[in-house]
Amino acid sequence: MFLSHLGLQNFRSYTKSSFDFTDNTTVIIGPNTAGKSNLMEAIFLLASGKSFRAERKEMMIKFRREMARVKGTASNAVEMVKVHEATSNVAKAEGAVSLEVMLTTGQVQGIKTPLTRYLVNDVPKRRVDFAGILSAVLFAPSDLEIIIDGPSLRREFLNNVLEQVSLEYRQALVQYEKGLRQRNALLEMMRETGKRSPASYGVGRNAQQLSYWSDLLIRYGQIIAREREAFLNFVNEQEKSLFQFRVEYDRSEISEKRLEQYAREEIAAASTLVGPHRDDFSIRMHANGNSANESELRDVRFFGSRGQQRLAILQLKLLQIDYIEKIRGERPLLLLDDIFSELDESHIQHVLGIVDKQQTILTTTHEEFITSYLKREENTEIIHLTEHS
């Protein structure tokens, strides 16, 4: 499966544009203001149903417009329908699937509208059934923040990996986040009414509600944790050609016993204090570059150089590709956004050595950064963008 066509309307800097892609490698060249990252964001949106950089979906809509549209065609999708249960009944006979995301400000021509609509072959879908039809792995300069920033970005990374390979994970995550909001709202109400102890609610309605949402979080939280652990175990088991490390999963286990243990603190904080929404993981390297002795492993976040941190996240992304291939039976689309500014020559060559193993779309500011290796490839296409593309 590969992305063969992309159409944009009022998306970021694009008023109306379309692009065709080869099933091998496409190089997009243009200055920093040409919209290269916007293009990558649109492709990632088709794969995941969400942006990798916008805090709010409305931010992806072109200034002073009410609606944006991103539409793509995933070709050779016969293999895709075997691994994506939710859409196997809508794949076209010729093996092409139309994917579309419509974004609005909440109102179009005075009529109230949903902020986001997802369509597969023009049939409306929930995001849980849309995400992962087209699988993609993105490597961008901002990915370094996964290592150096807070746990929420590392949890989001895990979600981006697992939502593309597991319908059960997507469903569990939706239910868990819904239950978390409801349980936290109930805890806040308990705090505001002066009930500092769950026991003070006896067997009343609020106690029953709290028990219901607690059971829901436990059920779906265990699914989320199991899938996260499986992926991180895979990462630890694989050979690493770029950078040797081990991942340590800091799992916030959720169970009836743990929720009871933190009951008073949760009411005081009006927040659920344990569960996958508190998970984290760390990437640990050996101080001397050898990870054989686990007792000497150090967190690359604190002890690694910026160069080592870049290599660690790139290695993690390459293992993400392998994991998706293992589960889905096909390699995902690889998106490389301005990697030439982030890596040295030897590691650029390593990355370029895998571009022909799957469909790859990469961006750069200067054509001279593209090696003769890519230019010789028969299936390599070059797209030039200008500031007004």
N, C-alpha and C positions, 0 to 999 in steps of 0.2 A: 504494500500500500504506500502511496505517496501523494503529496499535495501537488496537483497538476495546475490548478488555477486559483487565483485569489482576486476578489473584487472588493474595493473599498469605496464607501460613500460617507462623506462628512466624518471620517475617522481621523482624529488628531489633526495633522497638517494636510491630510488628503481630502480634496473636495470630491473628486471622482477619478479613480485610477483602477487599472487592472494589470495583473501580472501572470505570466505563464512560466512554469518551472519544469526543468528536466527532472527525470527520476534519479539522476546522479547528483551533480554538484552545481549550485548556482552561486555566483559571486556578485554581491551588490556593492557598487562603488559610488561614493559620493561624499561631499563635505558634511561636517557635523550638523548642519541645519537642513539637510536634505530629507530627513525622515526615515533613516535606516532603522533606527530602534523602534520607531512607530510601526514599521512594517513587521518587524519581529514580534512586537507586542500583539499585532493583529493575528498572526499565525498562532501564537501561543494561546490567544483567546479562543480560537477555533478548536484547539486541542484540549484545553482545560475548562473552558467556560468562564475564565476569569483572567484578569491582568496580572502581570508579574511586577508592576510598579505603580499602578493607580490606586490611591487610597479609596476613592469612590468611583463607581462605574461611569458617572456623568462626566468625569474628567477626560474620558476618552472621546467625547463628542466634540467636534470642531466648534470653535468659539462662535457664539450667536446662532447656533443651529439647535434644533429641538430633537433631532434623531440622527443616529449613525447606524451604518449597516456594514457588516463584515461577512462576506460570503465566499466559500471555497468549495473546491471539488476534490474529493479524495478518490483517486483512481486505483484500479487493481485492488478493490476492497473485498475480494472474495475471501481472503484469509481473515480479514477483519471480522466478518460476521460470525466466524466460528468462535471468536473469543469475546464478543460483545453481545451478550444475550439480549439486552434491552432493545437493540435495533436490528436484530438479525432478520426481522420480518419486513424491513423496508429497503434493503439493499437492492439496487437496480440490477437487471439481468446482465447489463454490460459491465458490471463490476465497479461502477462509479457511484459515489454517495455525495449528495449536496449537503453541506453544513452551513448554517447561517446563524449569526448572532445579531439581534437588533437591540440597540441601546437608545433610550429616550431620557429626557429630563424629567419625565413624569407627566408631561403634558405636551400634546402635539395638536397644533391648530385649535387650541382651546378645549381639547378633549383629554380627560385623564387617561393615562396609559400606563402599563407596567414598565418599570425601569429597564427590564431585560426580558427578551424573548429568545428562546432557542428553538431552531427548526432543523429537522433531518428530513431531507427530500420534501421540504415544504410542510412537514407535519410537526406541530408544536410538541416540544418535549420539555421535561424538567431537566435542570442542570445535571442531576444525578444520573440521568439516562443519556445525556449528551456528552459529558466529559469522557475522554478516553477513546472515543471512536477513532479519532486521529491522535496518535501518540507522538509526543515531541519532548525532547530534552534540550533545554536552553543553557548555554554558558555565556554569561555576560559579566562585565566588570563589577557590577553591583553584587554578584554572587559571593564576593569576598565577605560581605556582611553576614552571611550564614555562619561563618566561623567566629568573627570578631564581635558580632552584635548579640542581642539577647536571645533567650530560648524560643520566643515566639517565631522567629525566622527559621530556626531549625525544625520546629514542629511543622511550619508551613512547607518546608522542603520535603519532609516525610509525607505530608499530605499530597504534594504534587507528584511524588513517585507513585504512591499507592492508589490514588484515585484513578490513575491511568491503567491499572492492571486488575483492579478488584471492584466489582459492583457491590459486593458485600461491604467492603470498606467504605465506599461512598455513601451507601445507605446508613451504615452505622454512624458515620460522622455527622450526617444530617440529623439523625435522631438524637445523637448525643448532644449536639450543640443546641437543639431545641429544648431538650430536657434540662440542660445546664442553665439556660435563660430562665426557665420556669422555676427551677429549684432555687436559684439565686434571688428571684423576685419574692419567693415565699420566705426565704431566710431574712430578707430585708423587712418584710412585713412583721415577722416575729420580733425582730429587733425594735422596730418602731412602736410596737404595742407593749414593749417592756417584758416580753417573755424571753428571759435569758437562758432558759433551760428547756430542752425538748420535752422533758418529763412533765413540765407544767402544762403541756397541752393535752396530757392524758390520752384518751382514745378519740378525741374530737376530730372534726373535719380537717383541720389544718395538719394534725398528726398523720392522718390518712393520706393527705396530699403529699406531704413530705416523704412518706414511705413509698408512695407510688413513683415519684420522680427519682428517689434514691435507687430503687430497683431498676428503673430504666437506665440510669447512668451506669450502674454496675454491669448490666447485660451488654450494652453496646460498648462501654469502655473496655471490657475485656476483649471484644473483637478487635478494636482499634489497637490495643497494646499487643495482641498476638501478631497482627500483621506487621506492625512496626518492628517487633523483635525479629520476625522472620527475615525482613529486608536487611536489618543491621547485622544479623548473623551471616547472611550471604556476603555482605561487604567484608566481614572479617575473614571469611573462608577463602576469598579469591586472591589470586596473584595480583600484585600491584606493580606495574611497570614504571610508573612515574615517581611515586612517593610511598614509602612504607609507613603504614600507621595501623592502629587498631581503633575501633569505635567502642566507646563505653556508653551503654544505654542507661540513662538515669530515669528509670520508670517510676512514675507516681502511681502505685498500685491503688486500685479502688475496690473496696469490699464493704460489706455491712459492718464488719468489725472496725475498719479504719474510719468509716463515716461516724460511727458511734464514738470513737476515740477523740475525734475533733469536733464533736457536736457543739459544745459551748463556744469554742473559738469561731466556728462557722457562723453562729448566730451573731456574735459580736462583730465579725467582719462582714456579715451579710454576703458571704461568698463561699462557694464550695472549694475546699482547700486541698482536696486530693482528686486524682484522676488524670486521664491523658492530656487534659488542657494544662497540666503542670509538668508534663514530660519534658525531658531534655536529653541531649547526647553530646559527648565530647569526642574530639579526634585527638588521639594521643600518639606521639612519636617518641622514639628513643633519642636521648640526648646526643648520642654519637652516630645517629643515622641507622641504627640497627635495632629492630623491634623484637629481637629474640627474648630478651629479658623483660617480662611484663612489669616487674617491680620498679624498673627504671623509666617507665614511660612517662612522658610529660605532655600536658595539654598544649597543643599547637597554638591555641588561642592566646596563651600567655607566654609561652617559651619559644614559639616559632618565629622566624623572620617573616617579613611580608612576602618574600619569594617562596618560602616554604608553605605559607598559608595559601598562596595562589595554587601551588602544585597540589596541595591537599584537596582543595575544593574541585580542581579539575579532575583529579583521580576519582573523587567521589562521583562526579558527573559521568565519567566513563563507566564506572561500575553500575550507575543507574541505567545506562543503556543496556548493559549485559543483563541486568535483572529484568527489565521490561522484555527483552528478547527471550529470556528463559520462560517467563510466564505466558507471554502472548504468542510466542513462536515466530516473531518477526521483529526486526530492529526498528526503533522509532526514528522519526525525523530528527536530525541534529541541527540545532540553531546555534551558530557561533557569532556572537555580536561583538565585533571589534576586539578580537582576541590578540591581534598583533600589537596592541598597545599594552597588553598585560603580561605577555610571556616572552622569554628570551628565544633566540634563534633555535636552539636545540629542541626546546619543548614545542615551539611552533611546528617544527618538522615532524615531531611525534604526533601531534594532533592532525596535521595534514595527511599523515600516513593512514588515518582511519576514515577520511572523508568519503572514500568510495565504497565503504562497507554498508552504507545506507544513504538515503537521500540526505543531502547536506545543503543548507543555505547559510552563507556567511557574509558578513559585512566588513568593509574596511574604508578608510578615508582616502587611501592612496593606492593606485593601481600597481605601483612598484613593490608593494608588500606581497602581491600575489606571485608565488613562485612559478618557475617555468614548468614545474611538475603539473600544476593545475591547468596551465594554458595548453599543455599537450593533450590533455584528456579530451577525447572526442565528445563526450557527453557533458562537458563543462560549459555552462552559459554565463555570460557576463552582462549584468544590467547596470547601466549608468544612471544615477539619479542626480538631479540638479535641485537647487533650492526651491524650484517651482514645480517639482514632479507631482 
